Every structure is written in C-alpha cells, then in structure tokens.
Amino acid sequence: MSKKQTIITIYLVIGLLFGLYQWFLGPMAYKGLMYNLGRGLVWPALMFPAFGHAIGAIVIVVLVIVVLVL
C-alpha cells in the first residue's frame, strides 16, 4: 500500500466514524444516515470552522476566475 493510499484510507475512515457519530449522537441525529455521511466527507471543515472558511474563500476565488476567463 502506498503512502497516498494510506492517507486517503485514514481520511475516509475518520469521515465514516464522524458521520456515524453525527447520525447516532450528534446535533444532526434527526437527519438521515446519508446526510451525515456526506457531512463526514468534509469533516475537517466541520471540526475546524476556520478551515471551512478558507475552503469557501478558495472556491469563491476559483469561481470568479472561471467566470472572468469564460
């Protein structure tokens, strides 16, 4: 197993555990399993709000550049 595969596997396992936790015990327990697993895929943005704001800023900048280029 390469180092890249190991890192991706660890990230996905943490996301799965985070999603299951949210589904059973978290504040979004009233939502469905798939919703919480989707939130689990972006767990760093949910655990660290500043990281989520940084990702949002990067997405906005990329979208503005794409609109200006096209």
C-alpha positions in Angstrom: 0.0 0.0 0.0 1.4 3.4 -1.0 1.6 6.3 1.3 -1.0 8.1 -0.7 -3.5 5.2 -0.3 -2.8 5.1 3.4 -3.6 8.8 3.9 -6.8 8.6 1.8 -7.9 5.5 3.7 -7.3 7.1 7.0 -9.2 10.2 5.9 -12.2 8.2 4.7 -12.2 6.1 7.9 -12.2 9.2 10.0 -15.0 10.6 7.8 -17.1 7.4 8.2 -16.7 7.4 12.0 -17.5 11.2 12.1 -20.6 10.6 10.0 -21.8 7.7 12.2 -21.2 9.7 15.3 -23.3 12.6 13.9 -26.0 10.2 13.0 -26.2 8.5 16.4 -25.3 11.2 18.9 -24.6 14.5 17.1 -26.7 17.6 16.7 -27.8 16.3 13.3 -29.1 13.0 14.6 -32.6 13.8 13.3 -31.2 13.8 9.7 -30.6 10.6 7.8 -27.5 8.4 7.5 -26.6 9.5 4.0 -26.8 13.2 5.0 -24.4 12.6 7.9 -22.1 10.5 5.9 -21.9 13.4 3.4 -21.0 15.7 6.2 -18.4 13.2 7.2 -16.6 13.6 3.9 -15.9 17.2 4.8 -15.2 16.6 8.5 -12.1 18.9 8.7 -14.3 21.9 7.6 -16.8 21.0 10.3 -14.3 20.3 13.1 -12.3 23.4 12.4 -14.5 26.3 11.2 -11.6 28.5 10.1 -10.6 25.7 7.7 -14.1 25.7 6.3 -14.0 29.5 5.7 -10.6 29.0 3.9 -12.1 26.4 1.7 -15.1 28.6 0.9 -12.8 31.5 0.1 -10.7 29.4 -2.3 -13.9 28.1 -4.0 -15.2 31.7 -4.5 -11.9 32.8 -5.9 -11.8 29.9 -8.4 -15.4 30.5 -9.5 -14.7 34.2 -10.1 -11.6 33.4 -12.1 -13.6 30.9 -14.2 -16.3 33.4 -14.8 -13.8 36.1 -15.9 -11.9 33.7 -18.2 -15.1 32.4 -19.8 
